[in-house]
Structure formats: structure tokens, C-alpha cells
């Protein structure tokens, strides 16, 4: 049961080759790979919750008439039968083609109950009765559970294939009662108590699995990121089980919150790796570069990737006087006028990932507007191709439009994937001008200050917010690390259960 929760928790990336896919196609771009240590974590959580649910469990009363030599027929009752404690010494989990097998073995259990008997014979015309308490010690208790996970219309479905319980020995100790009653009670009730305990454990575990299946059915197929976008977390394909791991694949693309799908196309260029480069982590979450590109398309088509800049740390930069000697014609036509910069991306940012670095290419137009009285007059446009890099390296391309290189980091904050960039170098080109030609090498220093103090901090404000990794509420990443492979980012992490109330009640 808890295993299945853990499996949904780490929403996955499918491995597929490069065919042309639109956002609405049923393909997997996020993959979760649960390692052997992750399965052990899930198993331990399951066993812990199973023990909690079974402790103080009340079993049905047992009532029986037993013929005792010399005494005759004795009416015996065992009531208030309570499973007071369970101690599990060892447990294992083993995935395979037929399902996931979880076994708790070498366990012991303690029970308590009240006993009562009454009888009357021709030798004793009055009714004789007595009552007391008793304890039961169970040794060699073993419980086994086999569950299956299937993809049903994009949601995980959990089913119990088999559940069994066996105990090696059961010792009943009565407080009070005559010796003949003790032997008669043990003879009449031992097997009933044994079967009652076994049936109750099987029933409770099966009920817990059914609750967990219902919980999985209620998990959303979309995770809201903000008012603009959601993350499509419908499952694709069937879960992949090996003898030591489980992999789940989900769609993983960003979609508009208004459900109007963007008309873009995304390539899946290679099979995605779940390798954590030898790190012994519970899970790896692999995100194809198409995940990030789908987000850039959504926000671009929503019209959010442009902004007007009218305030900067060096406010004098937004006045034609500062450009008097760099662009003389600008100052002559508009002396001492303030300016507004219209920053607009001309296409969605193109995110790319290699085994060494992550980057994004941005085609940006910066239109210079002069505030002349009550009029806003566009006077020039500078076109830039901006390249963000995690590891800054000098980069040149053979193009009239030159490149800005930005370096920074990508990291995990809570359950969010966040980033931060820094400006490394830049160059630019003039797209058009109504105030004469620009000497680009002369204004490069001014724009460098602008990019470092305005543009990069603006980008980082949004990157530091990040976006949530698809993890079920109630769990948190711990000791996470990040590496990159060809076309994908891989998050390698351990997991902790933070005991969310809603989730805790479903385990």
C-alpha cells in the first residue's frame, strides 16, 4: 500500500525516441525510477502503518459449548479479544512481473481477552460460573501481501492479488479457573483464536489496500502551477517492474489552465536515463527538455514574456541625456526626455540540455521608446539572442545576431526545481533606428550595466520561484542532487514522509 503511494509520489519520465509529438499526444516526458532503497523505504512505511492499524484491534467474540468429562456441557465465552501489540523483526519487498510482494516475518504478537464459563449438572443442581482474564502470546507470525499496479485511463490502479497470514505457535495463559477448565478452554478455543487473528489481519490489510487504491483514484491528473499553467501528470504506459526497481511514466508537459492546448510541437530526441551516476538514492526523477519547452510555449502564448522597463537602479540610463555622446541624433531630436524600454521575446525560449550543461536561447527585441510630452515614440530596436548557461563558456555563432552568455545554477528548494543565472558576456545588433545608426561597440558597456542590474535580476526573480516537481503532498525530497544527461535533467534524491493528515489517514 505505502509502496504504491511512494510510486505515485515520484512522477516519471518515459523513454522514447525522436518522433514529432504535440502537447496533446500521449507520451511520457517525466519519469520516476524508484530504486531498491526506495522500495525498502516504502515497505518500512507500509509495515509501520500496518502495525499501527492493527494495534488495539478488537476481534469478534468467541462463544462455544464444550463437553467436559465428569463435568458435562460447559458454556464458554471469550470476549473483548484485543490485539494489544505486534513486533515485526524483519520484512522484505520484492517486485516482479507478477506484482510487488511484501513480507513481514518473524513477528510476534500479544493479545488479551476476558473469559467466562457456566455449567450445571444433575450432581450440582445450581448453575456454577466463573470469569477472569487471559493473555495470548503469538510467535513466528508471518504476513505476506502481493499487490499489482496498473494504468487505468491515466491513473494508477492498485489491486490485492494475494494476502496471507500464518503463525507458528500460540500460547494462552489464563488467570484463574480450575485445571479442567484450563485444558478444556485451550482445546476448544486455541484454533478459533488462531483463525480469528489470521482473518482479522488479512481483512485489515486488504481494507487498507482498498483505501489506498481509492486514494490513488482521487489524485489529480493535473497539478496547478499558477493561474496560467498546469502540469499534466496523467500516467502513460504500464508501470515497469524489475527484480529491484519500479519505473512510472507520466505525460509531464505544461498545459494552459484554460485547457486551450498550445499549437506547438516538441521533439523527444533520445531515450531518457534514470541513472544517478552511482549515487544510492531512493528515486530519480528525469525531466526531458520538452517539459521546460512546453512551459516556455505556454507563457509565451499567454503574452507574459514581455515587459516595460521604466525604472532601473541607474535611472539616468533612461534619459536621452545619458546617450548624448553615444547617439547624438537621439539627443538632438529628443533632448532631456525620459525613455521606456519595451523588452519582448520574439519566440518561446528554446531550452536545451546536454550531459555538461543546461541552456536556453532567447530571441529578444528591445524597443527604445521616448516620452515626448504626452506621446510615446518608438525610436529604435536592438535585437539580441540571449543564451543562458549553467556553466559559462565563451560562445560564438556565425550570425549577424550575436549572443549573450549567462551562467548560473539549478537546484532543489523544498520540492521545487529552481534556478539562478548570471551574465557572462553579450553582444547585440541594431534591428532598426529612426535616430541614425548606433555604434554598437560604444553602447555595449551601457547595456552591459543594464543587463546585469535589470534584466538578469528580473529573470532570477522568476527562476527562484521555480516550479513544483510532481510529488504527492505528505512527502518531501531530502539530500537531493541534480545531474544532466543528453536532453534531460535528473533529480536524484532520498524521500521523507512528513505525515500529512490526509495522506496519513489513507495509509
C-alpha positions as CSV (number, residue, x, y, z in Angstrom):
1,X,0.0,0.0,0.0
2,X,2.6,2.5,1.0
3,X,4.7,1.3,-1.9
4,X,2.1,2.4,-4.3
5,X,1.9,5.8,-2.7
6,X,5.6,6.2,-3.0
7,X,5.5,5.1,-6.6
8,X,2.9,7.8,-7.4
9,X,4.9,10.2,-5.4
10,X,7.8,10.2,-7.8
11,X,6.1,11.0,-11.1
12,X,8.1,9.6,-14.0
13,X,9.7,10.1,-17.5
14,X,9.1,7.8,-20.3
15,X,11.8,6.7,-22.6
16,X,11.0,7.2,-26.2
17,X,12.8,8.0,-29.4
18,X,12.7,11.1,-31.5
19,X,9.3,11.3,-33.2
20,X,7.3,14.5,-33.7
21,X,4.8,15.0,-30.9
22,X,2.4,17.7,-30.0
23,X,1.4,18.5,-26.4
24,X,-1.8,16.6,-26.7
25,X,-0.1,13.4,-27.7
26,X,0.0,10.6,-25.2
27,X,3.8,10.4,-24.5
28,X,5.9,10.4,-21.3
29,X,8.3,13.3,-20.7
30,X,8.8,12.8,-16.9
31,X,9.9,9.5,-15.5
32,X,10.2,8.3,-11.9
33,X,12.6,5.5,-11.1
34,X,12.2,4.0,-7.6
35,X,15.4,2.1,-6.6
36,X,15.7,-0.8,-4.2
37,X,16.3,1.6,-1.3
38,X,13.2,3.5,-2.3
39,X,11.2,0.3,-2.3
40,X,12.6,-0.6,1.2
41,X,11.5,2.9,2.4
42,X,8.0,2.3,1.1
43,X,7.9,-1.1,2.6
44,X,9.0,0.2,6.0
45,X,6.3,2.8,5.8
46,X,3.7,0.2,5.0
47,X,4.8,-2.1,7.8
48,X,4.8,0.8,10.3
49,X,1.3,1.9,9.3
50,X,0.0,-1.7,9.3
51,X,1.3,-2.3,12.8
52,X,-0.4,1.0,13.9
53,X,-3.7,0.0,12.3
54,X,-3.6,-3.5,13.9
55,X,-2.7,-2.4,17.4
56,X,-5.7,-2.4,19.8
57,X,-7.7,-4.1,17.1
58,X,-10.8,-5.8,18.5
59,X,-11.6,-9.3,17.3
60,X,-15.1,-10.9,17.3
61,X,-16.2,-12.7,20.5
62,X,-16.0,-16.5,20.6
63,X,-18.8,-18.5,22.2
64,X,-19.0,-22.3,22.4
65,X,-20.5,-25.2,24.4
66,X,-17.9,-27.8,25.2
67,X,-18.5,-31.3,26.8
68,X,-16.0,-31.9,29.6
69,X,-15.7,-35.4,31.1
70,X,-17.4,-35.7,34.5
71,X,-18.4,-32.0,34.5
72,X,-20.7,-32.2,31.4
73,X,-21.6,-29.5,29.0
74,X,-19.8,-26.1,29.8
75,X,-20.8,-22.9,28.1
76,X,-17.6,-20.9,27.4
77,X,-17.1,-17.4,26.1
78,X,-14.0,-15.4,25.1
79,X,-14.9,-11.7,24.8
80,X,-13.1,-8.3,24.4
81,X,-10.4,-10.1,22.4
82,X,-7.8,-7.3,21.7
83,X,-4.6,-7.4,19.7
84,X,-2.6,-5.4,22.1
85,X,0.8,-5.3,20.3
86,X,2.8,-6.5,17.3
87,X,6.5,-6.6,16.9
88,X,8.0,-7.1,13.4
89,X,11.6,-8.3,13.5
90,X,12.2,-8.3,9.7
91,X,10.4,-7.5,6.5
92,X,11.2,-7.7,2.7
93,X,9.9,-6.2,-0.5
94,X,10.3,-7.9,-3.9
95,X,9.0,-6.5,-7.2
96,X,8.5,-8.8,-10.1
97,X,6.4,-9.4,-13.2
98,X,3.5,-10.8,-11.2
99,X,3.4,-7.8,-8.8
100,X,5.0,-6.4,-5.7
101,X,5.5,-8.9,-2.8
102,X,5.8,-7.5,0.7
103,X,6.5,-10.0,3.5
104,X,6.8,-9.4,7.3
105,X,8.3,-12.4,9.0
106,X,9.5,-13.5,12.5
107,X,6.9,-11.3,14.1
108,X,5.3,-11.7,17.5
109,X,2.0,-10.5,18.8
110,X,0.2,-10.2,22.2
111,X,-3.5,-10.4,22.8
112,X,-5.7,-10.1,25.8
113,X,-9.3,-11.2,26.4
114,X,-11.9,-11.9,29.1
115,X,-13.2,-15.4,29.7
116,X,-16.4,-16.7,31.2
117,X,-17.8,-20.2,31.8
118,X,-21.0,-21.6,33.3
119,X,-22.5,-25.1,33.7
120,X,-24.9,-27.1,35.8
121,X,-25.2,-30.9,36.2
122,X,-27.5,-33.4,38.0
123,X,-24.8,-33.6,40.6
124,X,-24.8,-29.9,41.1
125,X,-28.4,-28.6,40.6
126,X,-27.3,-24.9,40.8
127,X,-25.5,-23.1,38.0
128,X,-21.8,-22.8,38.5
129,X,-19.9,-20.0,36.8
130,X,-16.6,-18.1,36.9
131,X,-14.8,-15.4,34.9
132,X,-11.4,-13.9,34.6
133,X,-8.8,-12.6,32.1
134,X,-6.3,-14.2,29.8
135,X,-3.3,-13.3,27.6
136,X,-2.1,-14.8,24.4
137,X,1.4,-14.8,23.0
138,X,1.9,-15.4,19.3
139,X,5.3,-16.3,17.9
140,X,6.5,-16.9,14.3
141,X,3.9,-14.6,12.8
142,X,4.3,-14.1,9.1
143,X,2.2,-11.9,6.8
144,X,2.5,-11.7,3.0
145,X,0.9,-9.3,0.6
146,X,1.1,-9.2,-3.2
147,X,-0.2,-6.1,-5.0
148,X,-0.4,-5.1,-8.6
149,X,-0.2,-1.7,-10.2
150,X,-1.9,-0.9,-13.5
151,X,-2.5,2.2,-15.6
152,X,-6.2,2.8,-15.9
153,X,-7.1,5.9,-18.0
154,X,-4.0,7.7,-16.8
155,X,-4.4,6.9,-13.2
156,X,-2.7,4.2,-11.1
157,X,-5.0,1.3,-10.0
158,X,-3.9,-0.9,-7.1
159,X,-5.2,-4.3,-6.5
160,X,-4.5,-7.1,-4.0
161,X,-3.5,-10.2,-5.8
162,X,-2.9,-12.3,-2.6
163,X,-2.8,-11.7,1.1
164,X,-2.0,-14.4,3.7
165,X,-1.1,-14.8,7.4
166,X,0.5,-17.7,9.3
167,X,1.6,-18.2,12.9
168,X,3.9,-20.9,14.2
169,X,2.8,-21.0,17.8
170,X,0.1,-19.6,20.1
171,X,0.3,-19.8,23.9
172,X,-2.8,-19.0,26.0
173,X,-2.3,-18.1,29.7
174,X,-5.5,-17.9,31.9
175,X,-5.8,-16.0,35.1
176,X,-8.0,-18.1,37.4
177,X,-10.2,-21.1,36.6
178,X,-9.9,-24.7,37.5
179,X,-7.4,-27.0,35.8
180,X,-10.1,-28.9,34.0
181,X,-11.4,-25.6,32.6
182,X,-7.9,-24.5,31.5
183,X,-7.4,-27.6,29.5
184,X,-10.9,-27.6,28.0
185,X,-10.6,-23.9,27.1
186,X,-7.3,-24.4,25.3
187,X,-8.6,-27.4,23.5
188,X,-11.8,-25.7,22.4
189,X,-10.6,-22.1,21.7
190,X,-6.9,-22.2,20.5
191,X,-7.7,-22.8,16.9
192,X,-10.6,-20.4,16.9
193,X,-8.3,-17.6,18.3
194,X,-5.6,-18.5,15.8
195,X,-8.0,-18.3,12.8
196,X,-9.6,-15.2,14.2
197,X,-6.3,-13.4,14.4
198,X,-5.3,-14.5,10.9
199,X,-8.6,-13.5,9.4
200,X,-8.6,-10.1,11.2
201,X,-5.0,-9.3,10.0
202,X,-5.8,-10.3,6.4
203,X,-9.1,-8.3,6.4
204,X,-7.4,-5.2,7.9
205,X,-4.5,-5.2,5.4
206,X,-6.9,-5.8,2.5
207,X,-9.1,-2.9,3.6
208,X,-6.0,-0.7,3.8
209,X,-5.0,-1.6,0.3
210,X,-8.5,-0.8,-0.9
211,X,-8.4,2.6,0.8
212,X,-5.1,3.3,-0.8
213,X,-6.5,2.4,-4.2
214,X,-9.3,4.9,-3.6
215,X,-6.7,7.5,-2.6
216,X,-4.8,6.9,-5.9
217,X,-8.0,7.3,-7.9
218,X,-8.6,10.7,-6.3
219,X,-5.1,12.1,-7.1
220,X,-5.4,14.9,-9.7
221,X,-4.4,14.4,-13.3
222,X,-3.2,18.0,-13.4
223,X,-1.1,20.0,-10.9
224,X,-1.8,23.7,-10.9
225,X,1.4,25.7,-11.2
226,X,-0.2,29.2,-11.3
227,X,-3.2,30.9,-13.0
228,X,-1.6,30.4,-16.4
229,X,-0.4,26.8,-16.5
230,X,-0.8,23.3,-15.0
231,X,1.4,20.2,-15.2
232,X,-0.2,17.2,-16.9
233,X,0.5,14.2,-14.6
234,X,-1.6,11.6,-16.3
235,X,0.2,8.2,-16.4
236,X,1.2,6.8,-19.8
237,X,2.1,3.1,-20.4
238,X,2.2,0.5,-17.7
239,X,4.5,0.5,-14.7
240,X,7.8,-1.2,-15.4
241,X,8.8,-3.7,-12.6
242,X,12.2,-5.4,-12.3
243,X,13.5,-7.5,-9.5
244,X,14.8,-4.4,-7.6
245,X,13.0,-1.3,-9.0
246,X,9.9,0.3,-10.4
247,X,9.6,2.9,-13.1
248,X,6.5,5.0,-13.9
249,X,6.0,7.3,-16.8
250,X,3.7,10.4,-17.0
251,X,2.9,12.9,-19.7
252,X,4.7,15.7,-17.8
253,X,4.1,18.6,-20.1
254,X,2.8,22.0,-19.1
255,X,-0.7,22.8,-20.4
256,X,-2.7,26.1,-20.3
257,X,-5.0,26.4,-17.3
258,X,-7.8,27.4,-19.7
259,X,-7.4,23.9,-21.4
260,X,-6.8,25.5,-24.8
261,X,-3.8,23.5,-25.9
262,X,-1.0,25.3,-27.5
263,X,-0.3,24.5,-31.1
264,X,3.3,23.8,-30.8
265,X,5.4,20.7,-31.5
266,X,8.0,19.1,-29.3
267,X,10.7,16.6,-30.1
268,X,11.7,13.8,-27.9
269,X,15.2,13.2,-29.1
270,X,16.6,10.2,-27.1
271,X,15.8,7.6,-24.6
272,X,15.9,9.1,-21.1
273,X,18.3,7.8,-18.5
274,X,17.4,7.3,-14.8
275,X,21.0,7.0,-13.8
276,X,22.0,8.8,-10.6
277,X,25.7,8.2,-11.5
278,X,26.3,5.7,-8.8
279,X,24.6,7.6,-6.0
280,X,22.5,5.4,-3.8
281,X,19.3,7.4,-3.8
282,X,15.7,6.2,-3.2
283,X,14.5,7.7,-6.5
284,X,15.4,9.6,-9.6
285,X,13.0,12.0,-11.4
286,X,14.0,12.6,-15.0
287,X,12.7,15.6,-16.9
288,X,13.0,15.8,-20.6
289,X,13.9,19.2,-22.1
290,X,10.5,19.1,-23.7
291,X,9.0,19.7,-20.3
292,X,10.7,23.1,-20.0
293,X,10.0,24.0,-23.6
294,X,6.3,23.3,-23.1
295,X,6.3,25.8,-20.2
296,X,8.0,28.4,-22.4
297,X,5.4,28.0,-25.1
298,X,2.5,28.3,-22.6
299,X,3.9,31.6,-21.1
300,X,4.9,33.0,-24.5
301,X,1.4,32.4,-26.0
302,X,-0.1,33.9,-22.9
303,X,1.7,37.1,-23.7
304,X,3.7,37.1,-20.5
305,X,7.2,37.1,-21.9
306,X,7.5,40.9,-22.4
307,X,7.7,43.8,-20.0
308,X,8.1,47.6,-20.0
309,X,11.1,48.9,-18.1
310,X,10.7,52.4,-16.8
311,X,12.8,52.1,-13.6
312,X,16.4,50.9,-13.2
313,X,19.0,51.3,-10.5
314,X,20.9,53.8,-12.6
315,X,17.8,55.8,-13.6
316,X,19.9,58.2,-15.7
317,X,20.2,55.4,-18.3
318,X,16.5,56.0,-19.1
319,X,17.1,59.6,-20.2
320,X,18.3,60.8,-23.6
321,X,20.9,62.9,-21.9
322,X,22.9,59.8,-20.9
323,X,23.1,59.0,-24.6
324,X,24.1,62.4,-25.7
325,X,27.6,61.4,-27.0
326,X,26.7,57.8,-27.8
327,X,23.7,58.5,-30.0
328,X,23.9,62.3,-30.8
329,X,20.8,62.3,-33.1
330,X,18.7,60.8,-30.4
331,X,19.6,63.6,-28.0
332,X,19.1,66.3,-30.7
333,X,15.6,65.1,-31.6
334,X,14.5,64.5,-28.0
335,X,16.7,66.5,-25.6
336,X,16.4,65.5,-21.9
337,X,13.4,63.2,-22.5
338,X,12.8,60.1,-20.4
339,X,12.7,56.7,-22.1
340,X,10.9,53.4,-21.6
341,X,12.3,50.1,-22.8
342,X,9.9,47.5,-24.3
343,X,11.5,44.1,-23.8
344,X,9.8,41.4,-25.8
345,X,10.7,37.8,-26.7
346,X,10.0,37.2,-30.3
347,X,9.6,33.4,-29.8
348,X,9.3,30.9,-27.0
349,X,12.7,30.4,-25.2
350,X,14.4,27.3,-26.6
351,X,15.6,25.1,-23.7
352,X,18.4,22.5,-24.4
353,X,20.2,20.1,-22.1
354,X,23.5,18.2,-22.6
355,X,25.5,16.0,-20.3
356,X,27.6,19.0,-19.3
357,X,25.2,21.9,-19.1
358,X,21.7,23.3,-19.4
359,X,21.0,26.3,-21.5
360,X,18.2,28.4,-23.1
361,X,18.3,30.5,-26.2
362,X,16.2,33.7,-26.2
363,X,15.4,35.9,-29.2
364,X,14.7,39.3,-27.6
365,X,13.8,42.7,-29.1
366,X,14.4,45.7,-27.0
367,X,12.5,48.7,-28.4
368,X,13.6,52.1,-27.2
369,X,10.6,54.5,-26.6
370,X,11.0,58.2,-25.9
371,X,8.4,60.0,-23.7
372,X,8.0,63.3,-25.6
373,X,5.3,65.2,-23.8
374,X,2.2,63.1,-23.7
375,X,3.4,60.9,-26.6
376,X,5.4,57.6,-26.5
377,X,7.5,57.4,-29.6
378,X,9.5,54.3,-30.6
379,X,12.8,55.4,-32.0
380,X,15.0,52.2,-32.3
381,X,15.0,48.5,-31.7
382,X,18.0,46.4,-30.7
383,X,17.8,42.6,-31.3
384,X,19.5,40.1,-29.1
385,X,19.9,36.4,-28.9
386,X,20.4,35.6,-25.2
387,X,21.9,32.4,-24.1
388,X,21.6,31.2,-20.5
389,X,24.1,28.6,-19.3
390,X,24.7,26.8,-16.1
391,X,28.4,26.8,-16.9
392,X,29.6,29.9,-18.7
393,X,31.8,29.3,-21.7
394,X,32.7,31.8,-24.4
395,X,30.4,31.1,-27.3
396,X,30.4,32.5,-30.9
397,X,28.0,31.8,-33.7
398,X,28.2,32.8,-37.3
399,X,25.2,35.1,-37.5
400,X,24.5,38.8,-37.7
401,X,22.6,38.5,-34.5
402,X,25.2,37.9,-31.7
403,X,24.9,36.2,-28.4
404,X,24.6,37.0,-24.7
405,X,26.1,34.2,-22.5
406,X,24.7,33.9,-19.0
407,X,25.9,31.4,-16.3
408,X,24.3,30.2,-13.1
409,X,23.0,27.2,-11.2
410,X,20.0,24.9,-10.9
411,X,18.9,23.5,-7.6
412,X,16.2,22.0,-5.4
413,X,14.3,24.1,-3.0
414,X,11.9,22.0,-1.0
415,X,10.1,20.1,-3.7
416,X,10.6,22.8,-6.3
417,X,13.2,22.9,-9.1
418,X,14.7,26.4,-9.1
419,X,17.4,28.2,-10.9
420,X,19.6,31.3,-11.0
421,X,21.6,32.8,-13.8
422,X,24.4,35.3,-14.1
423,X,25.6,37.4,-17.0
424,X,28.9,36.2,-18.6
425,X,29.1,38.2,-21.8
426,X,27.0,39.7,-24.5
427,X,26.8,41.3,-27.9
428,X,24.0,42.7,-29.9
429,X,22.8,44.1,-33.3
430,X,20.7,47.0,-34.4
431,X,17.4,45.9,-35.9
432,X,16.1,49.4,-37.0
433,X,16.5,53.0,-36.0
434,X,14.8,56.4,-36.6
435,X,17.7,58.2,-34.9
436,X,20.6,57.2,-37.1
437,X,23.0,54.3,-36.9
438,X,24.2,53.1,-33.5
439,X,27.9,52.4,-32.8
440,X,27.2,49.1,-31.1
441,X,30.7,48.8,-29.6
442,X,30.2,52.2,-27.9
443,X,26.9,51.4,-26.2
444,X,27.9,47.9,-25.3
445,X,29.2,49.0,-21.8
446,X,25.9,50.8,-21.0
447,X,23.8,47.9,-22.0
448,X,26.0,45.6,-20.0
449,X,25.2,47.5,-16.9
450,X,21.5,47.4,-17.8
451,X,21.6,43.6,-18.4
452,X,23.4,42.9,-15.1
453,X,21.3,45.2,-12.9
454,X,17.9,44.9,-14.5
455,X,17.4,42.0,-16.9
456,X,19.3,39.2,-15.1
457,X,17.7,40.1,-11.7
458,X,14.3,40.2,-13.3
459,X,14.8,36.7,-14.8
460,X,16.1,35.4,-11.5
461,X,13.1,36.5,-9.5
462,X,11.0,34.1,-11.5
463,X,13.6,31.3,-11.7
464,X,14.0,31.3,-7.9
465,X,10.3,30.6,-7.5
466,X,10.8,27.6,-9.7
467,X,8.0,25.0,-10.4
468,X,6.9,22.1,-8.3
469,X,8.1,18.6,-9.0
470,X,5.2,16.2,-9.2
471,X,5.3,14.8,-5.7
472,X,2.3,13.8,-3.6
473,X,1.6,16.0,-0.7
474,X,2.9,14.5,2.5
475,X,6.4,13.5,1.2
476,X,9.5,15.7,0.8
477,X,12.8,15.4,-1.0
478,X,15.9,15.1,1.1
479,X,19.6,15.3,0.2
480,X,18.7,15.9,-3.4
481,X,21.3,16.3,-6.2
482,X,21.0,17.2,-9.8
483,X,22.8,16.0,-12.9
484,X,22.2,16.3,-16.6
485,X,22.2,13.7,-19.4
486,X,21.6,14.1,-23.1
487,X,18.3,16.1,-23.3
488,X,17.2,15.6,-19.7
489,X,17.7,16.8,-16.1
490,X,17.8,14.1,-13.5
491,X,16.9,14.8,-9.9
492,X,18.4,12.2,-7.5
493,X,17.0,12.2,-4.0
494,X,16.0,10.4,-0.9
495,X,12.5,10.9,0.5
496,X,11.0,11.6,3.9
497,X,7.4,11.2,5.0
498,X,6.2,14.4,6.7
499,X,2.9,13.0,7.9
500,X,0.3,15.0,6.0
501,X,-3.1,14.4,7.7
502,X,-5.0,13.5,4.6
503,X,-2.3,11.1,3.4
504,X,-1.7,9.6,6.8
505,X,-5.3,8.6,7.1
506,X,-5.2,6.7,3.8
507,X,-2.1,4.6,4.6
